[in-house]
Amino acid sequence: MSSNYVIEIRPEPVGRTVQAGLVVRDGPGFRFFAATQDFHSLESQIFKNPQAAADAALRHVADQRARAGRSSGTIATGRGSIAISQ
């Protein structure tokens, strides 16, 4: 298994691939480094594996859209695709 991965997600509501960040092996887990300010809340968190980091990034986008939707009256979904590359 590689020691670092690029985390990209494609949330359905956004409709485009977004680079969320990178994860780098840190002991038994993987430490997240945000690619943009949008994912800063995940910065330095340790995840069990790259997939767990990608899932967290996708949930993060869904949560942000849900908060925005509450103020605009729209409903956001958390579905989307995930790409993890070495």
Secondary structure, 3 states (H helix, E strand, C coil): CCCEEEEEEEECCCCCCEEEEEEEEECCEEEEEECCHHHHHHCCCEECCHHHHHHHHHHHHHHHHHHHHHHHCCCCCCCEEEEEEC
